[in-house]
């Protein structure tokens, strides 16, 4: 089923309908409804429509969903006349330690 769902999502993005999912063999209304609900949740939480960035604080709405993560993430946000969705470059690795654990000596 995954092999049929992924191309559909690649084609229509998060705007897939229940009918689109139900055209997949083995997909019933309950499973299709759950998937469409999940996409709607993602659309509302991650990509607020009509967002205009006028100051750095406005970017918070785009990246707020990363605040509950237990691992640090490095993000890249490109802004031009249209908003390009945030892109996660990489989750932080264990090689990056907390500054408190680093034993740094002052340079004076």
C-alpha positions in Angstrom: 0.0 0.0 0.0 2.9 2.3 0.8 4.1 2.1 -2.9 0.7 3.5 -4.0 0.3 6.1 -1.3 3.7 7.8 -1.7 3.3 8.7 -5.4 -0.1 10.1 -4.7 1.3 12.3 -1.9 4.2 13.3 -4.2 1.7 14.4 -6.9 -0.9 16.2 -4.7 1.1 17.1 -1.6 -1.0 17.6 1.5 -4.1 18.4 -0.6 -5.0 14.7 -1.0 -8.7 14.0 -0.7 -10.5 11.0 0.9 -11.7 10.0 -2.6 -8.0 10.0 -3.8 -7.1 7.6 -1.0 -10.2 5.4 -1.5 -9.1 4.8 -5.1 -6.2 2.8 -3.7 -7.1 -0.9 -3.4 -7.5 -1.9 0.2 -8.0 1.6 1.5 -11.3 2.1 3.3 -13.1 5.2 4.4 -11.8 5.0 8.0 -8.2 4.8 7.0 -8.6 7.4 4.2 -10.3 9.8 6.7 -7.5 9.3 9.2 -4.9 10.2 6.6 -6.7 13.2 5.3 -7.2 14.4 8.9 -3.5 14.0 9.6 -2.7 16.1 6.5 -5.1 18.8 7.5 -3.5 18.9 11.0 0.0 19.3 9.4 -1.2 22.0 7.1 -2.7 24.0 10.0 0.2 23.5 12.4 3.3 23.7 10.2 2.3 26.0 7.3 0.1 28.9 8.5 -1.5 30.4 5.4 -1.4 34.1 4.8 1.7 34.5 7.0 3.8 37.6 6.2 7.2 38.0 7.6 8.0 41.6 8.5 10.3 41.0 11.5 12.3 38.1 12.8 9.7 37.3 15.4 7.2 36.4 12.7 9.4 33.4 11.8 8.4 31.8 15.1 5.1 30.6 13.6 7.0 28.6 10.9 9.3 26.8 13.3 7.2 26.6 16.5 6.5 22.9 15.9 10.2 22.1 16.5 10.0 23.4 20.1 8.7 20.1 21.5 11.5 18.1 20.0 14.0 16.4 22.3 16.8 16.7 19.8 18.2 20.0 18.5 17.6 20.7 14.8 19.5 23.0 12.4 17.0 24.8 10.1 17.3 26.9 7.0 14.5 29.4 6.2 14.6 31.2 2.9 12.3 34.2 2.5 11.7 36.1 -0.7 8.5 37.5 -2.2 7.0 34.1 -1.3 7.6 32.0 1.8 9.6 28.8 1.2 8.8 26.3 3.9 11.5 25.7 6.5 13.9 22.9 5.7 15.7 20.8 8.3 19.3 20.6 7.3 20.2 18.1 10.0 19.3 17.0 13.5 22.1 17.8 15.9 24.5 15.1 16.5 26.0 13.8 19.8 29.3 15.4 18.9 27.8 18.8 19.8 27.9 18.9 23.6 26.2 21.2 26.0 28.3 24.3 26.6 28.2 23.4 30.3 30.0 20.1 29.6 32.8 21.8 27.6 35.8 22.7 29.7 36.9 26.0 28.1 39.7 28.2 29.4 39.4 31.9 29.1 41.9 33.6 26.7 43.0 36.3 29.0 
